[in-house]
């Protein structure tokens, strides 16, 4: 059996980052909530970057419906807890990793423990859990922890960062006090104001927000992992400008387009309010 050597394992990172920066990443801790489509890919990408410590959370197990997009989904893992499968996959890359597992997911009782000692939070939560997402981001804001969202939108990735003492998640998305359907619409439109994905959606019936269903492909999840990993590198190493809310990025690989979005006021911006009005009408029409 080959003995693990951290410096050799991640030596090909050197050049894009320095040896000193690699040592810094080795001692940083990232929290990732959700080990499914994007979360599992985030964990593996950041492990290969040489990040040495993680807090990971997920209460779910792998099933056949995950096979099209989730890094840990395979026949040998069906029925196994996602948090354990992904932790073991990461440890198989770096046996020295320090991983704390939260097999009950993230909730109001454990969120502070989940974020304890964390240098960065990356959102890998399911799209359809707005209350949990709001909870975690609120605690990040209160604790001064930078946070990254990279969402798989169409065949692309939409990214919004939230940095300490800047615009918060709630001020950008404006979810508080809204019914769940409205929260989901606001999260979708806030994450991808440009909506680049809409002109190649071939079966709109597969987008069913009230019943928590929507299409997603592996290419989008991997794009998210690459972009989120890059944001993590810049934030943890304090290298270069990090675009943060109310600014966002949306790269659509299908349409070969990259858009930088700016929505001062977040979902209170006039363009967002118009987009939400149109989305509500479309949702009402499809439900009828």
C-alpha positions in Angstrom: 0.0 0.0 0.0 1.3 3.4 -1.0 2.1 5.7 2.0 0.3 9.0 1.8 2.5 12.1 1.4 0.6 15.4 1.4 3.3 17.5 -0.3 3.7 15.0 -3.1 -0.1 14.4 -3.5 -0.8 18.1 -4.1 2.5 19.1 -5.6 0.8 19.8 -9.0 -1.2 22.6 -7.4 2.1 24.5 -7.0 2.5 27.1 -9.7 -1.1 28.3 -9.5 -0.6 28.6 -5.8 2.6 28.8 -3.7 3.9 26.3 -1.3 3.1 28.7 1.5 -0.5 29.0 0.3 -0.8 25.2 0.0 0.2 25.0 3.7 -2.5 27.6 4.6 -5.1 25.5 2.8 -4.0 22.4 4.6 -5.0 24.1 7.9 -8.3 25.7 6.8 -11.7 24.3 7.7 -14.7 24.4 5.3 -18.3 23.6 6.2 -20.4 22.0 3.4 -24.1 21.4 4.1 -25.5 18.7 1.7 -23.5 15.9 0.2 -25.6 15.4 -2.9 -25.4 16.9 -6.4 -23.2 19.9 -5.7 -22.1 19.3 -2.1 -20.3 16.0 -2.9 -18.5 17.5 -5.8 -17.5 20.5 -3.7 -16.0 18.2 -1.1 -13.9 16.2 -3.6 -12.8 19.3 -5.5 -11.6 21.1 -2.3 -10.0 17.9 -1.0 -7.9 17.7 -4.2 -7.1 21.4 -3.7 -5.5 20.3 -0.4 -8.0 21.8 2.1 -7.3 19.8 5.2 -10.4 20.1 7.4 -14.1 19.8 6.8 -17.5 19.8 8.5 -20.0 18.0 6.3 -23.7 17.5 6.9 -26.4 15.4 5.2 -29.2 13.1 6.6 -30.0 11.3 3.4 -28.9 8.1 1.7 -28.0 7.4 -1.9 -30.7 6.1 -4.3 -31.0 5.3 -8.0 -32.5 8.7 -8.7 -29.2 10.3 -7.7 -27.1 8.5 -10.4 -27.3 11.2 -13.1 -25.5 13.9 -11.1 -24.2 13.0 -7.6 -20.5 12.2 -7.1 -21.1 9.4 -4.6 -24.1 7.8 -6.3 -23.2 4.2 -7.5 -24.6 0.7 -7.2 -22.3 -0.1 -4.3 -23.5 3.0 -2.4 -27.3 2.6 -2.7 -28.9 2.9 0.7 -25.7 4.1 2.3 -25.6 7.5 4.2 -24.3 10.2 1.9 -22.2 11.8 4.6 -20.3 8.6 5.2 -19.8 7.7 1.6 -18.5 11.1 0.7 -16.3 11.3 3.8 -14.7 8.0 2.9 -14.2 9.1 -0.7 -12.4 12.2 0.5 -10.3 10.2 3.0 -9.3 8.0 0.1 -7.8 11.0 -1.5 -6.2 12.5 1.6 -6.0 10.1 4.6 -4.9 12.9 6.9 -8.2 14.8 6.5 -9.9 16.0 9.6 -13.7 15.5 9.0 -16.6 16.2 11.3 -19.7 14.4 10.2 -23.3 15.7 10.9 -25.4 12.7 9.9 -28.6 14.4 11.1 -28.1 17.3 8.7 -28.1 20.9 9.8 -30.8 22.3 12.1 -31.5 25.0 14.6 -30.0 22.8 17.4 -26.7 22.0 15.8 -26.0 24.9 13.4 -23.6 26.7 15.7 -21.6 23.4 16.3 -21.6 22.8 12.5 -20.1 26.2 12.0 -17.6 26.1 14.9 -14.1 26.8 13.9 -15.1 27.2 10.2 -13.2 29.6 7.8 -15.8 29.3 5.0 -19.3 27.9 4.4 -20.3 26.4 1.0 -23.9 25.7 0.3 -24.6 22.3 -1.1 -28.2 22.1 0.3 -31.1 20.8 -1.8 -32.8 23.6 -3.7 -36.1 22.9 -1.8 -35.1 23.7 1.8 -35.3 27.5 2.0 -35.8 27.5 5.8 -32.6 25.6 6.5 -30.7 27.6 4.0 -31.9 30.9 5.6 -30.9 29.6 9.0 -27.4 28.7 8.0 -26.7 31.9 6.2 -28.1 34.0 9.1 -25.7 32.3 11.4 -22.8 32.8 9.0 -23.7 36.5 8.8 -23.8 36.7 12.6 -20.5 34.8 13.1 -18.7 36.7 10.3 -18.2 33.6 8.2 -17.9 34.1 4.4 -20.4 32.0 2.5 -20.7 30.8 -1.1 -23.6 29.6 -3.2 -22.9 27.9 -6.5 -26.2 26.6 -7.9 -26.6 24.2 -10.9 -28.9 26.2 -13.2 -29.6 24.5 -16.5 -26.3 23.4 -17.9 -24.4 26.1 -16.1 -23.6 27.6 -12.7 -24.9 30.7 -10.9 -22.8 32.0 -8.1 -23.5 34.5 -5.3 -21.0 35.1 -2.5 -21.8 36.7 0.9 -18.9 38.3 2.8 -18.7 39.6 6.3 -20.0 43.1 6.9 -21.4 43.2 3.4 -24.9 42.5 2.0 -26.5 39.6 3.8 -28.4 36.6 2.4 -31.7 37.8 3.7 -31.3 41.4 2.4 -30.5 40.0 -1.0 -33.1 37.2 -1.3 -35.8 38.7 0.9 -37.3 35.4 2.0 -38.4 36.1 5.5 -42.1 35.8 6.2 -42.9 34.5 2.7 -44.7 31.2 1.9 -42.5 28.4 0.7 -43.5 28.7 -3.0 -42.6 32.4 -3.0 -39.3 31.7 -1.2 -38.4 29.1 -3.9 -39.2 31.6 -6.6 -37.2 34.4 -4.9 -34.2 32.1 -4.4 -34.2 30.9 -8.1 -34.5 34.4 -9.5 -32.1 35.9 -7.0 -29.5 33.3 -7.8 -29.9 33.5 -11.6 -31.3 37.0 -12.5 -30.2 36.6 -16.1 -32.2 33.3 -16.4 -29.9 32.2 -19.3 -31.2 28.6 -19.1 -34.8 29.2 -20.1 -34.5 29.2 -23.9 -33.3 25.5 -24.0 -35.6 24.0 -21.4 -37.3 21.3 -23.5 -39.9 20.1 -21.1 -41.2 22.8 -18.7 -43.5 20.2 -17.0 -40.4 18.8 -15.3 -40.1 22.1 -13.3 -42.5 21.6 -10.5 -41.7 23.8 -7.5 -44.8 23.0 -5.4 -43.9 19.3 -5.5 -40.2 19.8 -5.1 -39.1 18.5 -8.5 -36.8 19.9 -11.1 -34.2 18.7 -13.6 -30.5 18.8 -13.0 -27.5 17.4 -14.9 -24.0 16.4 -13.8 -22.2 18.9 -16.0 -23.9 21.8 -14.1 -22.8 20.2 -10.7 -19.2 19.9 -11.8 -19.2 23.4 -13.1 -20.5 24.6 -9.7 -17.7 22.7 -7.9 -15.0 24.3 -10.1 -16.4 27.8 -9.6 -17.1 27.3 -5.9 -13.6 25.9 -5.4 -12.1 28.9 -7.1 -14.1 31.3 -4.9 -12.9 29.3 -1.8 -9.3 29.6 -3.0 -9.6 33.4 -3.4 -11.4 33.9 -0.1 -9.2 31.6 2.0 -5.9 32.9 0.5 -7.1 36.5 0.3 -6.2 36.6 -3.4 -7.8 38.9 -5.8 -11.3 40.5 -5.9 -14.2 38.4 -4.8 -17.5 39.4 -6.3 -20.2 39.5 -3.5 -23.9 40.3 -3.3 -25.5 42.2 -4.8 -23.2 41.1 -7.6 -23.3 37.6 -9.0 -22.0 35.5 -11.8 -23.9 33.2 -14.2 -22.0 31.0 -16.6 -24.1 28.9 -19.0 -22.0 26.3 -20.9 -24.8 25.5 -23.3 -25.2 29.0 -24.5 -21.5 29.9 -24.2 -22.4 32.9 -22.1 -21.0 34.5 -18.9 -23.0 37.3 -17.3 -22.1 39.4 -14.3 -25.3 40.4 -12.6 -25.9 43.4 -10.3 -29.1 43.7 -8.3 -28.8 46.5 -5.7 -31.6 45.7 -3.2 -31.6 42.1 -4.3 -35.1 40.9 -5.0 -36.4 44.4 -4.1 -34.8 45.7 -7.3 -37.5 46.7 -10.0 -36.2 44.1 -12.5 -36.4 41.4 -9.9 -39.9 42.4 -8.8 -41.0 42.3 -12.5 -39.4 38.9 -12.9 -41.1 37.6 -9.8 -44.5 38.9 -11.0 -44.1 37.0 -14.3 -42.9 33.9 -12.5 -45.9 33.9 -10.2 -48.3 34.1 -13.2 -46.5 31.3 -15.0 -46.6 29.1 -11.8 -50.3 29.8 -11.4 -51.0 29.0 -15.0 -49.1 25.7 -14.9 -50.8 24.6 -11.7 -54.2 25.2 -13.3 
